[in-house]
């Protein structure tokens, strides 16, 4: 078993502690069979749908504009409250507290502060979630109105709801405020579509967004045509995942659990892909999008890291595809390092692309200078850091305060993502292919697995193990 798998299993074991052994984990034989089954489904889908986000999401040819923006990493999700009036067995969070609107751990009591945050960080899409946004309708309407009044069509704005509280007058007010799309979780209402139908013709885009619940597969198949017939624009399917909050409800169901960045349900992914296949086989005509957990976890986190990194990285550092800040460094005798710095200066390379430390024995440089560096008589190393946004300074890391306006600021902290990695002389060519040519390499040891995890977003759906 490779190092990554061992690491993920241990992380899952720590998260669930004594509950871990009570869960039905995928066996090796089940993993082989499930992988073959998924391969058959994907083989059918391959020529009929468009896979996106490095083959972790489909059908990307018929996505709502909100989903397109999400895939591009330009989306902010504002949790307008933390309380829900439904108790869906699959809900990943407690949903018991009405709190201040929150995103990325930042609280925004005032719409204008949130607007300035959106502006400063360059988002092109905003979603309003909860809890249940219609529980605090006036607050929700205030934020929707403020965002659209400021940005207009420059921001695509959508809202998630279980629909139980939706009334036509509410929907009309949201439409008039500028809401572009509304998404209903009909799993909360035993797949009743009446509330979603109420929104058709009022809100421009009406989407059903639900987890793929395996035992409801036959019922969901019947609902596809009904959604199409009443005018639903899109169906988004998610993968069920286990959390400490929903453990009690999900663990008692006869699901098979998958190891990964978080614990997910095998049968849920297969159900989602089979629904997409069924829709195509029967020419339903309703756009169906499967949003896998690994897509959400990998791409949304990478987008957040990249966005934050732009505010704190040094000019000679680079941002990887996976959103980490990369520092390339040459170490050696002072005379050798100073000679390299002098050579860069004489050749007219911009000072911001390289930096000599105060002891003059370490030279940091941008990847754009790679071909201009001499690697003789020096050692090469690479370091990675992660940029995180915080409401206040922790004083544990290098940080930068970002002023949103005259009264509100946020903090970006730069945190080491691991120890500096030394690149041996016989590994330099391999590293060059990886960094400059953006090619994954097959090496099979922990060091190269680690480097590639920092550099690239993994491709494909979740591995079954």
Secondary structure, DSSP 8 states (H G I E B T S, - for coil): --HHHHHHHHHHHHHHGGGGGGS-B--HHHHHHHHHHHHHHHHHHHTTS--BTTTTEE-TTS--HHHHHHHTT-EEEEE--EE-S---TT-SS--EE----EETTEE-SSHHHHHHHHHHHT-SEEEEESS-GGGGHHHHHHHHHHHHHHHGGGSEEEEEE-STT--HHHHHHHHHHT--EEEE-GGGGTT--HHHHHHBTTBSEEEEEEE--GGGHHHHHHHHHHHHHHT--EEEEE--B--TTTHHHHHTS---EE-SSS-EEHHHHHHHHHHHHHHHHTT---EEEEE-HHHIIIIIHHHHHHHHHHHH--TT-EE-TTS-EEEEEEE--HHHHHHHHHHHHHTT--GGGEEE-TTSSEEEE-GGGGGG---TTSEEEEEEEEEEEESS--SSSEEEEEESSSS-EEEEEEEE-S--EEE-GGGHHHHHHHHTS-------SHHHHHHHHHH----SS----
